[in-house]
Amino acid sequence: KRTMALIEKSGYHDSVYMNAAKVFQGIRTEKRKDRTLVRYGGDSVSPLLPSKDGYSQRVSYELAFSALKYQDLLEEILLDSCVYPCYSIPDDLTSLLVVMLYDLQDRKFRAREIFDEEEPIAEVQTVERYLYSSRTKLAAALARCRIKHDALSIEYILPETIRKQEQRASALPLCVWINTFKI
């Protein structure tokens, strides 16, 4: 018998979300002008917030690239749920909205734990309150997308080529060289 441990995700620090949004803003897929339904504001990418450790930076990049992988689905969820456009959130924060939506659905629309050791960022708090207040609409829109694509989870909505790429990347051996003179 195999048992599988489920890791409960509880969210990240505000600076991780801001950095992930800035990375996402720089790498997001541009659509043609006649097909653009979600506006991301200006193209200028501000510098990343300083991170205290490498873990925060790595998690920021993982969050940004995961949101990029599901960009079309996340935009469809925002539009289908009528959560976007939101007039209280400017277009410059749309990338933060998409990144936080990815994390919220990844946490199964549960509330995020608040971390005491870091001071909150106002933009992140505003977007989080807005998304959390609309979580029922967002969950329903996600369910409609899964039904439309006949998918068990959002991973099955991805194109077959991307899913195979991920499987190959996870199966690659990891080789490490350790300099024993430095230890």
C-alpha positions in Angstrom: 0.0 0.0 0.0 1.3 3.4 -0.9 0.4 6.5 1.1 0.6 9.9 -0.3 1.3 12.9 2.0 -0.5 16.1 1.0 1.4 19.2 1.6 -0.9 22.0 2.7 0.1 25.3 1.0 -0.5 28.4 3.2 0.7 31.2 0.9 3.8 33.3 0.8 5.1 36.6 2.0 3.9 39.8 0.3 7.3 40.5 -1.2 7.3 37.1 -2.9 4.0 38.0 -4.6 5.3 41.4 -5.7 8.5 39.9 -7.1 6.6 37.2 -8.9 4.2 39.8 -10.4 7.2 41.8 -11.6 8.8 38.7 -13.2 5.5 37.7 -14.7 5.0 41.3 -16.1 8.3 40.9 -17.9 7.8 37.5 -19.4 4.0 37.3 -20.0 2.7 36.4 -23.4 1.5 39.4 -25.5 -1.6 38.9 -27.4 -2.6 40.7 -30.6 -4.4 44.1 -30.1 -7.7 42.7 -31.4 -7.6 39.7 -29.1 -6.6 41.5 -25.9 -9.2 41.3 -23.2 -7.0 41.6 -20.1 -4.9 44.7 -19.9 -1.6 44.6 -18.0 -0.7 48.3 -17.8 2.7 49.7 -18.8 5.5 47.5 -20.2 8.1 49.0 -17.9 9.3 46.4 -15.4 10.4 47.8 -12.1 13.3 46.2 -10.2 12.6 43.3 -7.9 12.3 43.8 -4.2 15.4 42.7 -2.2 14.9 39.2 -0.9 16.5 38.1 2.4 17.2 34.6 1.2 17.5 32.5 -2.0 14.3 30.6 -1.1 12.1 33.7 -1.5 13.7 34.5 -4.9 13.3 30.9 -6.1 9.7 30.7 -5.0 9.0 34.1 -6.8 10.3 32.7 -10.0 8.4 29.4 -9.6 5.2 31.3 -9.0 5.7 33.6 -12.0 6.5 30.8 -14.4 3.6 28.7 -13.1 1.3 31.7 -13.7 2.8 32.1 -17.2 2.1 28.5 -18.0 -1.5 28.9 -17.1 -1.9 32.5 -18.3 -4.7 31.8 -20.8 -6.7 29.8 -18.3 -6.2 32.3 -15.5 -7.4 35.2 -17.8 -10.4 33.1 -18.9 -11.3 32.5 -15.2 -11.0 36.2 -14.5 -13.2 37.1 -17.4 -15.7 34.3 -16.9 -16.2 35.0 -13.3 -16.8 38.8 -14.0 -14.0 39.6 -11.5 -12.1 41.4 -14.2 -12.2 44.3 -15.0 -12.0 45.7 -11.5 -12.1 49.4 -11.3 -10.6 49.5 -7.8 -7.5 47.7 -9.0 -5.4 49.6 -11.7 -4.1 47.8 -14.8 -0.6 48.0 -13.5 -1.6 45.4 -10.8 -3.2 43.0 -13.2 0.0 40.8 -13.2 -0.2 40.7 -9.4 -3.9 39.7 -9.8 -3.0 36.8 -12.1 -0.1 35.6 -10.0 -2.2 35.7 -6.8 -5.1 34.0 -8.6 -2.8 31.1 -9.5 -1.7 30.8 -5.9 -5.3 31.0 -4.6 -6.5 28.2 -6.8 -3.4 26.2 -6.0 -4.4 26.6 -2.3 -7.9 25.4 -3.2 -9.3 28.9 -2.4 -8.3 28.8 1.2 -7.2 31.9 3.2 -3.5 32.7 3.3 -1.6 32.5 6.6 -0.3 35.9 7.7 3.4 36.1 8.5 4.3 38.4 11.4 8.0 38.9 10.6 7.4 40.9 7.4 5.5 44.1 7.0 2.5 43.9 4.6 2.5 45.6 1.2 -0.7 47.6 0.6 -1.1 46.5 -3.1 -0.8 42.8 -2.2 -3.3 43.2 0.7 -5.8 44.9 -1.6 -5.6 42.3 -4.4 -5.8 39.5 -1.9 -8.9 40.9 -0.2 -10.6 41.4 -3.6 -9.8 37.9 -4.8 -10.8 36.3 -1.5 -14.1 38.1 -1.5 -14.8 36.7 -5.1 -13.5 33.2 -4.3 -16.9 31.5 -5.0 -17.2 33.1 -8.4 -13.6 32.2 -9.2 -14.0 28.6 -8.1 -17.2 28.3 -10.2 -15.4 29.7 -13.2 -12.5 27.3 -12.7 -15.0 24.4 -12.5 -16.7 25.5 -15.7 -13.3 25.6 -17.5 -12.5 22.1 -16.2 -15.9 20.9 -17.5 -15.5 22.6 -20.8 -12.0 21.0 -21.3 -13.1 17.7 -19.7 -10.2 17.9 -17.3 -9.7 16.4 -13.9 -7.5 19.3 -12.8 -5.9 22.3 -14.4 -2.8 20.3 -15.3 -4.8 18.4 -17.9 -5.8 21.6 -19.6 -2.3 22.2 -20.6 -1.3 21.2 -24.2 0.1 17.7 -24.5 3.5 19.0 -25.5 4.0 21.0 -22.3 2.8 18.1 -20.1 5.4 15.8 -21.8 8.1 18.4 -21.4 7.4 18.6 -17.6 7.4 14.9 -17.3 10.8 14.7 -19.1 12.2 17.5 -17.0 11.2 15.8 -13.7 12.6 12.5 -14.9 16.1 13.9 -15.7 18.8 12.8 -13.3 20.4 15.6 -11.2 24.2 15.4 -11.1 26.1 17.4 -8.5 29.8 17.9 -7.9 30.9 18.7 -4.4 34.2 20.4 -3.7 35.3 18.5 -0.6 38.1 21.0 0.0 35.6 23.8 0.7 33.5 21.7 3.2 
